[in-house]
Amino acid sequence: MSDKPQMVLIDVDGTLVDSVPDLAWCVDEMMKVLERESWGEDRVRDWVGNGVERLVRRALIGQLDGEPDEAEFEKAYPLFLQLYTENTSKRSYLYPGVEEGLAWLQRAGYPLGCVTNKAEQFTLPLLQDLGIYDYFGIVVAGDTLPVKKPDPTPLLYAAEFFGVAPEQSLMIGDSRSDVTAARAAGFRIICMSYGYNHGEDIRNYEPDAVIDSMAELKTVLPML
């Protein structure tokens, strides 16, 4: 379908914001308190993208898949939450082109929503601190609904909020989770080449387009 989308939803981590510097710092501080080896930013970068609970579990076992000892997780998770509450946006930053892309979408008249797996207590301060909160008519966080991406429900919830049909809707994300959610919801999807996809090339999941900067939206969107 080549009709212009009537609504655009955008992911946060790995799409709008590189939040890994803060997340990695918090992971390493948590590990120090637990008297465990710290991992560093490069390692943590491959574990980000499915919410902070999953990130903590991955940090405890040092890999993407699997589960830590539950007693250890119950000790670690509150430590991480406290650290990240105090360090949500101290080191994180907007990717190049984000402000230009958001400003263009706004000028072009697209209703904008934010759909993320990050909990609301972290999402809202991050968007506010980085100066982009006011672009969005709705923010659907990871704990807004009983389910989160890759379930399509958060996308459909936002579409209903704007009164836009799924086939007239567009998602902008960076991960397999975003593509899966968009396809299940009946949305088109554009992915960023630089995001958090656990080391895989996002092109493997066949989004409608892949771009290197949100500044490219003004040339790509009219062609979808």
N, C-alpha and C positions, 0 to 999 in steps of 0.2 A: 504493500500500500504506500503510495507516494504522497498522500495528503499531508499537509503540515500538521505536526502534533499540536494538540490543544492544551497540553500540560507537560511539564518536565519535572521529574523527580531525580534527586541527586544524592548519591552516597557521600559519606564524610571521610572516613579513614582510607587513605590510598587514592582518593578521588579529588576531594577539596583540600584535605589537610594531610601533611606528613606528620603523624602523631607518634611515630616510632621513637624519636629522641626522648620524649617524656615516658612512654611506655617502657622502653628499655632501661632507663634510669631507675624507674620504680621496680622493675623486675630485679635488677641487680641489687638494689638496696634491700629488697625483701629477702633475697638469697643470702645476703650478708647477715641479716638478723637471724636467719635460720642456720647460720654457720655452714652454708653450702657454697659451692663454686658459682661465681657470677658468670654471665654468658656474653655480655657485650652487645652492642647495637646491631651488628651484622647478623648475628644468630637470631636475635629476637625478631628481626624484620621478617623472617620466614614463618614466624608463628602467629603473626597478627592477622586479624580479619574476621574472627568469629566471636568477638566479645571478650571481655577481660577475664571472665571465669575460665574460658577455654585457654586463654593465654597463660594464666597461672598454672593450670594443669600441665600444659606443655612445658613450661619452665621447670616444673618439678621433676619431670621425667627426661627432659633434654631432647625431646623429639616431637614431631607433629602429631602422631597417632599413639593412642594408648591412654592409660589412666594411672595417676599416682596413688599412693596410699591415701585413703580417705581421711584418716586422722591428720596426716601431714597437710593435706589440702585445707582442712578445717582450721588449721593453725595459720597457714600461709595467706589464705584469701582475705581475711580481715586486715592483715598487714598491708597487702597490696592496695586494698580499697582506701585505707587511710593515706597511704603515700600518694596515690593517684588523685585523690580529692584535693591534695595540697599542691599537686604538680600536673594539673590537666593541660595547662597551656604555657608553661614556663619555657619549654624548648620547642614546642610544635610550631609549625608555620604553614602558611598557604603555599601550595605549589605555584610555580610561575604560570601566569596566564589565567589563574582562577578569578581574580578580581575583574579582569577584562572580559572573561567569558560570562560571568554573572551579570555584569553591567550590560553587556550586549543582549542577553536573554531578557533582562528586565525591559530594556528599551524596545525590544521586538514584541513585547506584550505577552510573553509566555508566563502563565501562572507557575510558580516554582514551589516545590516541596522538597523536604529533606527526609530521606528514609535511611536509617542506619541501624546497625546492630549494637552500637554503643548505648549504654544506659543513659536515660535522660539526665541524671544528676551530673554526668560528665559532658554530655552532648551540648546542652544549652549554654553552660559557661564557656565551653570551647568556641562555639559559634559566636558568642557575644564578645569574648576577649579578642578574637581575630577579626572582628568587625563585619561579619557577614550574616548575622542572625536575621537582620531586617529584610533580607532578600526573600525569605521563605514565608509562604502563607500557612504552612503546616510543617511541623517537625514530628515525624514518627520515629521514636527511639526504640531501642532493643527491648525495652520493658513497657512500651505503650500498650501492646497487645499480648495475648498469651503465647503467640508464636512470632518468630522473626525470620528474616531471609536465611536460607533459600525458599522458605514458604512464601507463596505469592500474596498472602493476606495483607501484609503491611502496604504493599503497592496498591492493591485493590481498595483498601481503606482510604488511602490518600486520593485515589481517583474518584471515589464516591464523595469525598469531602469537596472536591472541586466540581463535581457533577460532570465528569468527563468519562467517556467510554474507554475501556482498556485499549481498543484498537486505535484510539486517537491519542494514546499516551506514550511517553518516552522516558526511559530510565537511563541515567548516566552513572556508570560504576566502574569498577576496576577488577572484579573477581569472578570466579566461577559461580559463587553464591549469587552475585547480582544477575548474571546471565540466566541462571536456573530460575530465579524468582521472576525475572522479566518474561521469560518464555512461558512459564506456567500461568502468568497473569494475562498473557496476550499482548504485552507491551513490545515495542521496539526497544533496542538497547544500543547505546554507544559506550565503548569502554576506553579507558585511559591506558596507555601502554606502560605506564610507570608504577602502577599500584601494587597492592599486596595480593599476590595470587600464589603464595607458597612456592615461588621459584618457577612456576609454569608460565609459558607464553599465553596470554589471554586469547590470542587468535585461535588457539586450539579449540576454543569453545564457541567459535563462530558468531560473535556479536555482529550487528548490522554494520558497524564501523568501528575502527580503532584509531584514536588520535593521540598525539603527543602532548597536546596542550589544550586547555579549554578555550584558549583564544582562537582555535581552529573551528569552533562551533559555527561561526558565522558563515563559513564556506561549506561545511559538511551538512548542517541541518537542512538547508533548502534542497539538498539533493536526495535526502532520504525518501 
